[in-house]
Amino acid sequence: MNDDFSKMSCVEFQDRMAELIGSGEDLTAHPHVKDCADCRALLADLQTIAEAARQLFPSVEPPDEVWEHIESAIKRGD
C-alpha cells in the first residue's frame, strides 16, 4: 500500500475507505479526495446513503429498566 496519500490510486483509496471512515478521519480533507473527482463523488454518495440510513433507523436508547434487567441477569448468572 502506498503511504503517500497524495499519490494513492483510486483502488488503494477505495480499498482503505472503510478503514478511513471508521477511524473518524474527515475524508473530505484527504489528499486523494481533493485531487480525484471520482472518489470525491463516491464519498459524497456514501455520505448521502449513510445519512439516509440514519434517518430510516434512528438510534434509540432503551429505557433504564432494560439495563437494570440485563445487570440483574448477569449477576444471577442467567
Long-range contacts (C-beta under 8 A, 24 or more apart in sequence): 5-30, 5-31, 5-32, 6-31, 6-32, 6-35, 8-32, 10-36, 10-38, 10-39, 13-39, 14-39, 14-42, 17-42, 17-43, 17-46, 21-46
